[in-house]
Amino acid sequence: MNYRHIYHAGNFADVFKHLLLVIAIDYYKQKNKPICVLDTHGGIGLYDLTSEQAGKTNEYPEGIGRLWNDADAPAFVEPYLNIVKELNEHGELTAYPGSPWVVQQLLRAHDRHIVSELHTDDAVALKENLRGQRHSQLEVLAPFDGYEALKAKLPPAEKRGLVLIDPPFESVHEFDDIVTAIEHGIKRWAAGSFAVWFPLKDDEKVGDFYRQLRDIAGLPKTLAIELMVKEPNPTTGLYGCGYVWVNPPYGVQQQLPDVMNYLQRILAQDSSAHARTFWLVEES
């Protein structure tokens, strides 16, 4: 396994992923009832953008760097940007938060946060980076397989909340593993919201992924959200990313048109950039 997120931290995919994650959690927090957030593939939680690894790919200037320098960013971006700014107190963009860090800044004392990470070295770093960040009831499962965490921790005692499934896609079977995880996950927590991030670099594989999800018996309403930042090209790899969101929070659905219009504009890398959302399974 050779994937390390430090090479991609703060890129357009992180911005897409984390902005919608913040909007979802903020929507749940409108009620004073506790929520549970399970992050199946936590990574190390915090990334140094000045590191040699980040410098090799230098992806963050076309991701968080664009929002950082956007003086006209809409109001819905502010909660997400504030989390990034609190990490960069001197006004220079040098650090970027992973999803475990983002979630910890948002949750309340009576909420629960479960994070798992399989890679041994990353698991050690995750625990260290989250030390002192216990704003909620925090449980770090590391090293621990994220798909096994779904089996071990669902359903949670809290009735409300979400599962973030954000695997590194190191395995050729990753899409199949996600489908199996969703199938088992909804049996354990039918009311849970499952947000699955995935890369867009092979239309055929993504289309097959969608078909497999539609074939899951009893799959609740499920939304596909896609952001393409440049023209697809087999030689350049990642051209976009998406979420498949089972039981998407109403607050996400409500703001999605404005959010995706903004992200398409601010993150575009060429004139073919576009976004689309559609229901894989509509509400019955």
Secondary structure, DSSP 8 states (H G I E B T S, - for coil): ----GGGTTTSHHHHHHHHHHHHHHHHHTTSSS-EEEEES--TTSEEETTSHHHHHH--GGGTHHHHHT-TT--GGGHHHHHHHHHH-TTS---EEE-HHHHHHHH--TT-EEEEE--SHHHHHHHHHHTTT--SSEEEEE-S--HHHHHHHH-S-SSSEEEEEE-----STTHHHHHHHHHHHHHHH-TT-EEEEEEEES-HHHHHHHHHHHHTSTT---EEEEEEE-S---TTT---EEEEEEES--HHHHHHHHHHHHHHHHHH-SSTT-EEEEEEEE---
